[in-house]
Amino acid sequence: MQSVKGHKGFTLIELMVVIAVIGILAAIAWPNYQDYLLKSRRAQAQSDMLKIQLGLEKWRANNSTYTATLANVGFVDGNPYYDYAVTGAAAGDPPTGSIYVIRATAQGAQAEDSGCTSLTLNQSNARGPAGCWKS
């Protein structure tokens, strides 16, 4: 019978335990990571909407009306997860001298952000849906 004294390494049981622990940690971490991604993309969209709002107010100060063209307010859309639009009170209506609504619609992977796929911000700084905006 040979001595086990000189053998080094891991047994199959030890390796299986390590794989099981890694699997459990990954099962917990992955959903949290996905949630973090959704929230960070939403925060970026909200920041973009506030930039658009500032541009709209500057435009109105010089032109006595709001514009629906994002390029007119110096905004270049580079966000692949949201589509931005400036409308009147109802979607499809043009903005007026006193009313606008900035709409950010989730697209692609961001469309999985349940309840927060359409963000709005208007001239009175009303934000919707309320649960999607943090103070």
N, C-alpha and C positions, 0 to 999 in steps of 0.2 A: 504494500500500500504506500502511495506517495504522500509526502507531507504537503499540506496546503500553505505552509509558511512562506514560501517564495513566490506565490501567485499574487499578482496585483491586478486591480481593475474593479469594475462594477458588475454586480450580478444582474440578471434579467429583471428581477423583482425591483431592485433599486432604480433601474432605468424606467420601468413602467410607472413607478411612483412619481418620479420627476416629470414624466410626460403628462401624467394625470394632473399634477399641480399646475403645470404650464397651461394645460387646457382649461382648467377652472379659472385661472387668472385671466386668460384671454377672453373667456366667455363673459366675465364681468367688465373688463376694460374696453372691449370693442364697442358695446352700445353707448357707454359713457363718452367715448371718443367721437362717435357719430353725432351724439347730441351736442357736444362741444362744437363740432364743425357747423351744424345747423345754426346754432346761436351766434357764432362768430360771423358767419355770412350775413345773417339778419342784421347784426350790429353794423356791418359795413354798408348794407343797403340803407339803413336809417341815417348813417352819416352822409351818404350820398344825397339822400332826400333833403337833409338840412342844408347842404351846399346848394342844391337846386333852389330851395326856398330863399336863401340869401340872394342868389342871382336873380330870381323873379322880382324880389322887392327892389333891387337895384335897377332892373329893367323898367319897372313901373315908375320909379322916381324920374326916369328920363323920358318915358314914352306915354305916360298916363293910362296905360293898360298893361295887362299881363300877356306874355307870349306862350304859345304852346310848343315852340321850337327850342329844344334843349341846347342846341348850339348857340342860340342867341344869348343865353345866360352863361356861356363859357363851360358848359358841362359836356365832357366827352365820356360816353358810356363804355367802360371797359370791364364791367362786371358780368361774367358769363352766367351768373346764377339769378339775376333779376333783370326784368325789362321795365324801363321807366317811361312814364308818360305824364304830361301835364294836360288836364282837361278842365272843363267847367264843372258845375255842381254835379251833373250827371255824366257818366262815362260817354265819350263821343262828342259832347258839347265843347266848343272852344272856350278858353278862359275869357273872362270879361275884365273890365276895369276894376272890379271889386271882388271877384270870386275866382278861385282856382283850387284844384285838388291835384296833388302830386300822388301818382299811383306807382307802386313797385310791385310787380307780379313775379312770383317765384317761378323759375323754370329749371329744367334738368334735375339734378340731384336735390336741389333745394325745394322742389315741389313736395318732398316728403315732410316738410316742416308743418305738421298738422296744426290747423287753426291760424297759421301765420303766413299763408301763401299769397295774400294780397294786403300790402301795407298802404295806408293813406296818410296824408298830411295836408292840411288846408291852410288858407290865408289867416285863419284865427288860431293857428297852431294846434288845432284839434287833431289828435292822432288815433288811428284805428288799425286793427283791433286793439283795445286798451291793454289786454294781457300780453301783447307782443312788444310793447314799448316799456322800457324800464326808465324810471325817473333818475 
